[in-house]
Amino acid sequence: MSNAAQALERFQQQIGVEEGPSEWHTVTQSQINDFADTTYDHQFIHVDVERATKETPFGTTIAHGFLTLSMLPHLSSQVAPSDPSAYQGLAMGINYGLDKVRFPNPVRVDSRIRAKRELVSADEVAPNTLQLKQRVTIEIDGQDKPACVAESLTRLIYA
């Protein structure tokens, strides 16, 4: 049995299993400003502390939704897999895209965020290639509602 076939069996047994959470990450104003500079999105709710404090319901600046989403690879990399043996023989993993993304709660500056994930599906899409769909939830410390919920697609290519 190939590495990919063995991995597929292992992953299919993990469907519905929640993994994580990751370590906490503090979203700073400097990080928000750097993201604004990179994306040319300088809307005041992100970069103008004084104005955001006075004119928004948030009481301070907030991270861009796409900044929160862009933290997904970093935070997810800190989540240990339930079955590490599913990755034996893996040559590479490739970000294939997203199926659904929502931002139910803004991330206020200096908030701490972390991620947890749940495997939704695992399928063979080509020889020696699996596709995983994982629901990744980015939580905000002290908040009931998450910052982001995304269905992330990853292609795993086995040797």
Secondary structure as the mmCIF struct_conf table of DSSP 4:
data_model
#
loop_
_struct_conf.conf_type_id
_struct_conf.id
_struct_conf.beg_label_comp_id
_struct_conf.beg_label_asym_id
_struct_conf.beg_label_seq_id
_struct_conf.end_label_comp_id
_struct_conf.end_label_asym_id
_struct_conf.end_label_seq_id
HELX_RH_AL_P HELX_RH_AL_P1 ASN A 3 GLN A 13
TURN_TY1_P TURN_TY1_P1 GLN A 14 GLY A 16
STRN STRN1 GLU A 18 GLU A 19
STRN STRN2 HIS A 25 THR A 26
HELX_RH_AL_P HELX_RH_AL_P2 GLN A 29 THR A 39
TURN_TY1_P TURN_TY1_P2 TYR A 40 TYR A 40
HELX_RH_AL_P HELX_RH_AL_P3 PHE A 44 VAL A 47
HELX_RH_AL_P HELX_RH_AL_P4 VAL A 49 GLU A 55
BEND BEND1 THR A 56 THR A 56
TURN_TY1_P TURN_TY1_P3 PRO A 57 PHE A 58
BEND BEND2 GLY A 59 THR A 60
STRN STRN3 ILE A 62 ILE A 62
HELX_RH_AL_P HELX_RH_AL_P5 GLY A 65 SER A 70
TURN_TY1_P TURN_TY1_P4 MET A 71 MET A 71
HELX_RH_AL_P HELX_RH_AL_P6 LEU A 72 SER A 77
TURN_TY1_P TURN_TY1_P5 GLN A 78 GLN A 78
BEND BEND3 VAL A 79 VAL A 79
HELX_LH_PP_P HELX_LH_PP_P1 ALA A 80 PRO A 81
BEND BEND4 SER A 82 SER A 82
HELX_RH_3T_P HELX_RH_3T_P1 PRO A 84 TYR A 87
TURN_TY1_P TURN_TY1_P6 GLN A 88 GLY A 89
STRN STRN4 LEU A 90 ARG A 102
BEND BEND5 ASN A 105 ASN A 105
STRN STRN5 ARG A 108 ARG A 108
TURN_TY1_P TURN_TY1_P7 VAL A 109 ASP A 110
STRN STRN6 ARG A 112 ALA A 126
TURN_TY1_P TURN_TY1_P8 PRO A 127 ASN A 128
STRN STRN7 THR A 129 ILE A 140
TURN_TY1_P TURN_TY1_P9 ASP A 141 GLY A 142
BEND BEND6 ASP A 144 LYS A 145
BEND BEND7 ALA A 147 ALA A 147
STRN STRN8 CYS A 148 TYR A 158
#
